Protein backbone atom coordinates (compact mmCIF):
# COMPACT_ATOMS: atom_id res chain seq x y z
CA UNK A 1 0.00 0.00 0.00
CA UNK A 2 1.40 3.42 -0.90
CA UNK A 3 2.03 6.10 1.76
CA UNK A 4 -0.83 8.62 2.12
CA UNK A 5 -0.07 11.84 0.21
CA UNK A 6 1.30 14.43 2.64
CA UNK A 7 0.01 17.98 2.47
CA UNK A 8 3.55 19.22 3.09
CA UNK A 9 5.94 19.69 0.18
CA UNK A 10 9.41 18.11 0.54
CA UNK A 11 8.32 16.18 3.62
CA UNK A 12 10.98 13.58 4.44
CA UNK A 13 13.42 14.92 1.81
CA UNK A 14 16.94 15.38 3.20
CA UNK A 15 17.90 18.88 2.08
CA UNK A 16 21.26 19.23 3.80
CA UNK A 17 23.28 18.33 6.88
CA UNK A 18 23.20 19.88 10.33
CA UNK A 19 24.89 19.36 13.67
CA UNK A 20 22.53 21.70 15.51
CA UNK A 21 19.51 19.54 16.41
CA UNK A 22 17.53 16.37 15.76
CA UNK A 23 13.74 16.33 15.45
CA UNK A 24 11.61 13.21 15.78
CA UNK A 25 14.45 10.69 15.62
CA UNK A 26 13.32 7.31 16.93
CA UNK A 27 13.61 7.07 20.70
CA UNK A 28 14.61 10.67 21.26
CA UNK A 29 12.07 13.39 20.43
CA UNK A 30 14.14 16.53 20.23
CA UNK A 31 17.78 17.22 20.95
CA UNK A 32 19.85 20.39 20.72
CA UNK A 33 23.51 19.50 20.11
CA UNK A 34 22.83 16.05 21.58
CA UNK A 35 21.05 17.17 24.77
CA UNK A 36 17.39 16.20 25.20
CA UNK A 37 14.80 18.96 25.36
CA UNK A 38 13.51 17.48 28.63
CA UNK A 39 16.94 17.89 30.30
CA UNK A 40 17.45 21.38 28.91
CA UNK A 41 14.00 22.57 30.01
CA UNK A 42 14.57 21.09 33.47
CA UNK A 43 18.13 22.18 34.18
CA UNK A 44 19.21 25.01 31.88
CA UNK A 45 18.39 28.67 31.33
CA UNK A 46 17.63 30.17 27.94
CA UNK A 47 21.02 31.89 27.80
CA UNK A 48 22.79 28.56 28.42
CA UNK A 49 20.72 26.99 25.65
CA UNK A 50 21.35 29.87 23.24
CA UNK A 51 25.10 29.45 23.85
CA UNK A 52 24.82 25.70 23.35
CA UNK A 53 22.91 26.09 20.11
CA UNK A 54 25.36 28.71 18.80
CA UNK A 55 28.64 27.11 19.85
CA UNK A 56 27.90 23.38 20.17
CA UNK A 57 28.78 22.94 23.88
CA UNK A 58 27.22 24.04 27.17
CA UNK A 59 29.01 27.13 28.53
CA UNK A 60 31.13 26.93 31.66
CA UNK A 61 30.30 29.41 34.45
CA UNK A 62 32.76 32.04 33.21
CA UNK A 63 31.48 31.84 29.63
CA UNK A 64 27.86 32.01 30.81
CA UNK A 65 28.47 35.01 33.07
CA UNK A 66 30.22 36.93 30.33
CA UNK A 67 27.54 35.98 27.73
CA UNK A 68 24.77 37.16 30.07
CA UNK A 69 26.62 40.39 30.74
CA UNK A 70 27.15 40.98 27.04
CA UNK A 71 23.48 40.35 26.17
CA UNK A 72 22.34 42.64 28.98
CA UNK A 73 24.55 45.42 27.60
CA UNK A 74 23.07 45.02 24.10
CA UNK A 75 19.42 45.77 25.00
CA UNK A 76 19.48 49.48 24.12
CA UNK A 77 18.37 50.65 20.67
CA UNK A 78 20.05 53.21 18.39
CA UNK A 79 18.03 56.48 18.14
CA UNK A 80 17.51 56.06 14.37
CA UNK A 81 15.89 52.67 14.95
CA UNK A 82 13.62 54.21 17.61
CA UNK A 83 12.56 56.86 15.09
CA UNK A 84 11.79 54.18 12.50
CA UNK A 85 9.76 52.19 15.04
CA UNK A 86 7.78 55.32 15.87
CA UNK A 87 6.86 55.61 12.18
CA UNK A 88 5.66 52.01 11.88
CA UNK A 89 1.84 52.21 12.09
CA UNK A 90 0.18 51.48 15.44
CA UNK A 91 -1.97 48.77 13.84
CA UNK A 92 0.95 46.89 12.27
CA UNK A 93 1.27 43.25 13.25
CA UNK A 94 4.08 42.82 15.83
CA UNK A 95 5.77 40.31 13.51
CA UNK A 96 5.95 43.02 10.86
CA UNK A 97 7.45 45.35 13.48
CA UNK A 98 10.22 42.82 14.13
CA UNK A 99 10.74 42.18 10.41
CA UNK A 100 11.09 45.92 9.83
CA UNK A 101 13.20 46.41 12.97
CA UNK A 102 15.60 43.66 11.94
CA UNK A 103 15.92 44.97 8.41
CA UNK A 104 16.41 48.56 9.65
CA UNK A 105 19.06 47.53 12.18
CA UNK A 106 20.88 45.88 9.28
CA UNK A 107 21.25 49.30 7.65
CA UNK A 108 22.33 51.03 10.88
CA UNK A 109 24.67 48.39 12.31
CA UNK A 110 25.78 46.81 9.05
CA UNK A 111 27.55 43.49 8.87
CA UNK A 112 31.21 44.08 8.08
CA UNK A 113 34.68 42.95 9.12
CA UNK A 114 34.42 44.44 12.59
CA UNK A 115 30.79 43.42 13.15
CA UNK A 116 30.62 39.74 12.27
CA UNK A 117 27.89 37.08 12.36
CA UNK A 118 28.54 36.25 16.00
CA UNK A 119 28.24 39.90 17.08
CA UNK A 120 24.99 40.29 15.12
CA UNK A 121 23.55 37.08 16.58
CA UNK A 122 24.20 38.40 20.09
CA UNK A 123 22.76 41.80 19.22
CA UNK A 124 19.54 40.33 17.83
CA UNK A 125 19.06 37.93 20.77
CA UNK A 126 19.37 40.92 23.10
CA UNK A 127 17.48 43.54 21.11
CA UNK A 128 14.38 41.88 19.59
CA UNK A 129 12.25 42.23 22.77
CA UNK A 130 13.41 45.86 23.11
CA UNK A 131 12.35 46.66 19.53
CA UNK A 132 8.88 45.23 19.93
CA UNK A 133 8.19 46.89 23.28
CA UNK A 134 9.59 50.27 22.27
CA UNK A 135 7.09 50.30 19.38
CA UNK A 136 4.30 48.91 21.60
CA UNK A 137 4.58 51.51 24.37
CA UNK A 138 5.14 54.42 21.99
CA UNK A 139 1.91 53.67 20.14
CA UNK A 140 -0.12 52.72 23.20
CA UNK A 141 0.75 55.60 25.49
CA UNK A 142 3.17 57.86 23.64
CA UNK A 143 5.96 56.79 26.04
CA UNK A 144 9.51 56.51 24.72
CA UNK A 145 10.65 53.73 27.05
CA UNK A 146 14.22 53.03 28.12
CA UNK A 147 14.86 49.52 26.80
CA UNK A 148 18.09 48.95 28.71
CA UNK A 149 16.96 46.93 31.77
CA UNK A 150 19.09 44.88 34.15
CA UNK A 151 16.54 42.01 34.27
CA UNK A 152 18.06 38.53 34.60
CA UNK A 153 17.69 36.99 31.16
CA UNK A 154 15.88 37.61 27.88
CA UNK A 155 12.53 36.32 29.16
CA UNK A 156 12.50 38.47 32.30
CA UNK A 157 13.65 41.48 30.25
CA UNK A 158 10.69 41.02 27.91
CA UNK A 159 8.15 40.66 30.76
CA UNK A 160 9.62 43.61 32.66
CA UNK A 161 9.44 45.89 29.61
CA UNK A 162 5.90 44.70 28.81
CA UNK A 163 4.44 45.16 32.30
CA UNK A 164 6.78 47.86 33.61
CA UNK A 165 7.58 45.74 36.67
CA UNK A 166 9.82 42.72 37.28
CA UNK A 167 8.09 39.33 36.84
CA UNK A 168 7.69 36.89 39.75
CA UNK A 169 10.19 34.04 39.80
CA UNK A 170 7.46 31.64 38.57
CA UNK A 171 6.61 33.94 35.65
CA UNK A 172 10.28 34.50 34.77
CA UNK A 173 11.05 30.78 34.79
CA UNK A 174 7.93 29.90 32.76
CA UNK A 175 9.02 32.43 30.13
CA UNK A 176 12.58 31.12 30.23
CA UNK A 177 11.42 27.53 29.65
CA UNK A 178 9.17 28.65 26.82
CA UNK A 179 12.15 30.30 25.11
CA UNK A 180 14.19 27.11 25.54
CA UNK A 181 11.42 25.09 23.87
CA UNK A 182 11.20 27.48 20.91
CA UNK A 183 14.98 27.98 20.47
CA UNK A 184 15.68 25.49 17.68
CA UNK A 185 13.95 22.93 15.46
CA UNK A 186 16.12 21.72 12.57
CA UNK A 187 14.97 22.44 8.98
CA UNK A 188 11.57 23.99 9.72
CA UNK A 189 10.22 26.51 7.19
CA UNK A 190 11.76 29.63 8.75
CA UNK A 191 15.17 28.08 9.45
CA UNK A 192 15.30 26.68 5.94
CA UNK A 193 14.42 30.14 4.62
CA UNK A 194 17.34 31.61 6.61
CA UNK A 195 19.64 28.99 5.10
CA UNK A 196 18.40 29.62 1.56
CA UNK A 197 19.05 33.36 1.94
CA UNK A 198 22.42 32.77 3.64
CA UNK A 199 23.29 30.37 0.82
CA UNK A 200 23.30 33.27 -1.66
CA UNK A 201 26.00 34.93 0.51
CA UNK A 202 23.55 37.67 1.48
CA UNK A 203 24.16 39.46 4.79
CA UNK A 204 23.07 38.06 8.15
CA UNK A 205 20.15 40.47 8.62
CA UNK A 206 18.66 39.54 5.23
CA UNK A 207 18.67 35.88 6.23
CA UNK A 208 16.98 36.62 9.57
CA UNK A 209 14.46 39.01 7.99
CA UNK A 210 13.47 36.22 5.58
CA UNK A 211 13.11 33.84 8.51
CA UNK A 212 10.76 36.22 10.31
CA UNK A 213 8.58 36.41 7.19
CA UNK A 214 8.36 32.62 6.95
CA UNK A 215 7.58 32.27 10.66
CA UNK A 216 4.67 34.70 10.51
CA UNK A 217 2.14 32.39 8.83
CA UNK A 218 -0.44 30.40 10.84
CA UNK A 219 0.85 27.07 9.52
CA UNK A 220 4.18 27.80 11.24
CA UNK A 221 4.80 30.26 14.11
CA UNK A 222 1.44 31.98 13.81
CA UNK A 223 -0.24 28.81 15.13
CA UNK A 224 0.17 29.96 18.76
CA UNK A 225 -1.90 33.08 18.07
CA UNK A 226 -4.44 31.08 16.08
CA UNK A 227 -4.70 28.61 19.00
CA UNK A 228 -5.60 31.42 21.41
CA UNK A 229 -8.19 32.76 18.98
CA UNK A 230 -9.76 29.30 18.96
CA UNK A 231 -9.63 28.78 22.74
CA UNK A 232 -11.10 32.16 23.63
CA UNK A 233 -14.20 31.54 21.53
CA UNK A 234 -15.44 29.25 24.30
CA UNK A 235 -16.52 30.06 27.87
CA UNK A 236 -16.60 26.50 29.23
CA UNK A 237 -15.00 23.14 28.52
CA UNK A 238 -18.38 21.68 27.44
CA UNK A 239 -18.90 24.52 25.02
CA UNK A 240 -15.40 23.88 23.63
CA UNK A 241 -16.18 20.20 23.11
CA UNK A 242 -19.36 20.99 21.17
CA UNK A 243 -17.56 23.65 19.10
CA UNK A 244 -14.69 21.31 18.31
CA UNK A 245 -17.03 18.53 17.17
CA UNK A 246 -18.66 21.00 14.80
CA UNK A 247 -15.29 22.12 13.44
CA UNK A 248 -14.21 18.54 12.86
CA UNK A 249 -17.53 17.77 11.15
CA UNK A 250 -16.84 20.67 8.83
CA UNK A 251 -13.31 19.27 8.25
CA UNK A 252 -11.69 22.46 9.50
CA UNK A 253 -8.06 22.62 10.61
CA UNK A 254 -7.65 23.01 14.35
CA UNK A 255 -4.65 25.24 14.97
CA UNK A 256 -2.02 24.00 17.40
CA UNK A 257 -2.56 20.31 16.56
CA UNK A 258 -0.56 17.92 14.40
CA UNK A 259 2.99 18.31 13.26
CA UNK A 260 4.94 17.94 10.02
CA UNK A 261 7.56 15.66 11.61
CA UNK A 262 6.40 14.25 14.97
CA UNK A 263 3.96 11.41 14.48
CA UNK A 264 2.94 10.48 18.06
CA UNK A 265 3.69 13.45 20.29
CA UNK A 266 5.46 16.79 20.29
CA UNK A 267 7.92 16.32 23.19
CA UNK A 268 7.74 20.05 23.99
CA UNK A 269 3.99 20.00 24.55
CA UNK A 270 3.87 18.20 27.96
CA UNK A 271 6.58 20.57 29.22
CA UNK A 272 4.79 23.79 28.28
CA UNK A 273 1.48 22.26 29.40
CA UNK A 274 2.89 21.71 32.91
CA UNK A 275 3.99 25.37 33.03
CA UNK A 276 0.62 26.52 31.75
CA UNK A 277 -1.04 24.47 34.51
CA UNK A 278 1.22 26.04 37.18
CA UNK A 279 0.49 29.55 35.90
CA UNK A 280 -3.26 28.85 35.79
CA UNK A 281 -3.41 28.16 39.56
CA UNK A 282 -5.26 31.04 41.22
CA UNK A 283 -5.42 32.91 37.91
CA UNK A 284 -8.78 34.65 37.28
CA UNK A 285 -8.86 33.09 33.78
CA UNK A 286 -7.97 29.54 34.86
CA UNK A 287 -10.95 28.29 32.79
CA UNK A 288 -8.69 28.87 29.75
CA UNK A 289 -6.59 25.92 30.94
CA UNK A 290 -9.65 23.69 31.44
CA UNK A 291 -10.91 24.63 27.97
CA UNK A 292 -7.49 23.90 26.42
CA UNK A 293 -7.30 20.54 28.14
CA UNK A 294 -10.76 19.57 26.85
CA UNK A 295 -9.81 20.55 23.30
CA UNK A 296 -6.71 18.35 23.68
CA UNK A 297 -8.89 15.40 24.83
CA UNK A 298 -11.37 15.82 21.95
CA UNK A 299 -8.60 16.00 19.32
CA UNK A 300 -6.97 12.87 20.70
CA UNK A 301 -10.26 10.95 20.90
CA UNK A 302 -11.69 12.03 17.53
CA UNK A 303 -8.59 12.49 15.34
CA UNK A 304 -5.72 10.87 17.26
CA UNK A 305 -3.99 14.23 16.92
CA UNK A 306 -1.76 15.66 19.66
CA UNK A 307 -1.10 19.29 20.56
CA UNK A 308 2.12 20.81 19.25
CA UNK A 309 4.20 23.33 21.22
CA UNK A 310 2.02 26.21 20.05
CA UNK A 311 -1.19 24.99 21.67
CA UNK A 312 -0.36 25.15 25.40
CA UNK A 313 2.06 28.04 24.81
CA UNK A 314 -1.06 30.08 24.02
CA UNK A 315 -2.63 29.62 27.47
CA UNK A 316 0.74 29.98 29.24
CA UNK A 317 1.29 33.35 27.54
CA UNK A 318 -2.26 34.43 28.34
CA UNK A 319 -1.59 33.74 32.05
CA UNK A 320 1.58 35.82 31.75
CA UNK A 321 -0.53 38.76 30.58
CA UNK A 322 0.96 38.80 27.07
CA UNK A 323 -1.24 40.19 24.26
CA UNK A 324 -2.09 37.52 21.67
CA UNK A 325 -0.44 39.43 18.82
CA UNK A 326 2.90 39.13 20.67
CA UNK A 327 2.83 35.31 20.80
CA UNK A 328 4.61 34.75 17.49
CA UNK A 329 7.22 37.46 18.22
CA UNK A 330 8.19 35.46 21.34
CA UNK A 331 8.99 32.62 18.95
CA UNK A 332 11.39 35.06 17.21
CA UNK A 333 13.04 36.04 20.53
CA UNK A 334 13.91 32.37 21.03
CA UNK A 335 14.40 31.06 17.48
CA UNK A 336 16.94 33.76 16.62
CA UNK A 337 19.44 31.52 18.43
CA UNK A 338 18.62 28.55 16.18
CA UNK A 339 18.47 30.68 13.03
CA UNK A 340 21.86 32.19 13.85
CA UNK A 341 23.43 28.77 14.40
CA UNK A 342 22.04 27.57 11.07
CA UNK A 343 23.20 30.66 9.17
CA UNK A 344 26.71 30.17 10.58
CA UNK A 345 26.60 26.46 9.77
CA UNK A 346 25.40 27.19 6.23
CA UNK A 347 28.17 29.73 5.72
CA UNK A 348 30.84 27.39 7.09
CA UNK A 349 30.26 24.98 4.20
CA UNK A 350 28.23 27.06 1.81
CA UNK A 351 26.49 25.90 -1.33
CA UNK A 352 23.81 27.84 -3.12
CA UNK A 353 20.44 26.14 -2.53
CA UNK A 354 18.62 25.87 -5.82
CA UNK A 355 16.29 22.91 -6.41
CA UNK A 356 14.52 22.01 -9.64
CA UNK A 357 10.82 22.30 -10.47
CA UNK A 358 8.63 19.80 -12.28
CA UNK A 359 7.27 21.82 -15.20
CA UNK A 360 3.48 21.55 -15.71
CA UNK A 361 2.92 24.57 -18.00
CA UNK A 362 2.26 25.13 -21.71
CA UNK A 363 4.18 23.27 -24.44
CA UNK A 364 6.71 25.37 -26.41
CA UNK A 365 4.79 27.65 -28.82
CA UNK A 366 5.22 30.53 -31.27
CA UNK A 367 5.10 34.11 -30.00
CA UNK A 368 1.56 35.52 -30.29
CA UNK A 369 1.38 39.02 -31.86
CA UNK A 370 -0.77 41.57 -29.98
CA UNK A 371 -3.53 41.67 -32.65
CA UNK A 372 -4.15 37.95 -32.27
CA UNK A 373 -4.50 37.96 -28.46
CA UNK A 374 -7.99 37.73 -26.94
N1 LIG B 1 -6.79 19.86 12.51
C1 LIG B 1 -7.61 19.02 11.88
N2 LIG B 1 -7.19 18.01 11.12
C2 LIG B 1 -5.85 17.85 11.01
C3 LIG B 1 -4.92 18.68 11.65
C4 LIG B 1 -5.44 19.73 12.42
N3 LIG B 1 -4.62 20.57 13.06
N4 LIG B 1 -3.67 18.28 11.37
C5 LIG B 1 -3.78 17.21 10.58
N5 LIG B 1 -5.11 16.95 10.35
C6 LIG B 1 -5.65 15.89 9.54
C7 LIG B 1 -5.15 16.01 8.13
O1 LIG B 1 -5.98 16.85 7.35
C8 LIG B 1 -5.19 14.58 7.69
O2 LIG B 1 -6.53 14.24 7.42
P1 LIG B 1 -6.90 13.41 6.08
O3 LIG B 1 -6.08 12.16 6.19
O4 LIG B 1 -8.37 13.22 6.21
O5 LIG B 1 -6.49 14.31 4.95
C9 LIG B 1 -4.78 13.82 8.94
O6 LIG B 1 -5.13 14.67 10.03
C10 LIG B 1 -3.33 13.48 9.03
O7 LIG B 1 -2.56 14.61 8.74
P2 LIG B 1 -0.99 14.61 8.92
O8 LIG B 1 -0.37 13.87 7.78
O9 LIG B 1 -0.65 14.19 10.30
O10 LIG B 1 -0.67 16.18 8.85
P3 LIG B 1 0.23 16.91 7.82
O11 LIG B 1 1.62 16.41 8.02
O12 LIG B 1 -0.38 16.87 6.48
O13 LIG B 1 0.13 18.45 8.33
C11 LIG B 1 0.37 20.32 9.74
C12 LIG B 1 0.86 18.90 9.43
C13 LIG B 1 1.22 20.88 10.89
C14 LIG B 1 0.49 21.25 8.52
C15 LIG B 1 -1.09 20.22 10.16
O14 LIG B 1 -1.18 19.33 11.24
C16 LIG B 1 -1.70 21.56 10.52
O15 LIG B 1 -2.11 22.32 9.65
N6 LIG B 1 -1.77 21.88 11.84
C17 LIG B 1 -2.32 23.12 12.29
C18 LIG B 1 -1.31 24.25 12.18
C19 LIG B 1 -0.26 24.20 13.25
O16 LIG B 1 -0.55 23.95 14.42
N7 LIG B 1 0.98 24.44 12.82
C20 LIG B 1 2.12 24.44 13.70
C21 LIG B 1 2.97 23.25 13.40
S1 LIG B 1 4.32 23.18 14.53
Boltz pocket constraint, residues with backbone or C-beta under 6 A from the ligand:
constraints:
  - pocket:
      binder: B
      contacts: [[A, 5], [A, 6], [A, 7], [A, 8], [A, 218], [A, 219], [A, 220], [A, 221], [A, 223], [A, 252], [A, 253], [A, 254], [A, 255], [A, 256], [A, 257], [A, 258], [A, 259], [A, 260], [A, 261], [A, 303], [A, 305], [A, 308], [A, 309], [A, 310]]
      max_distance: 6.0
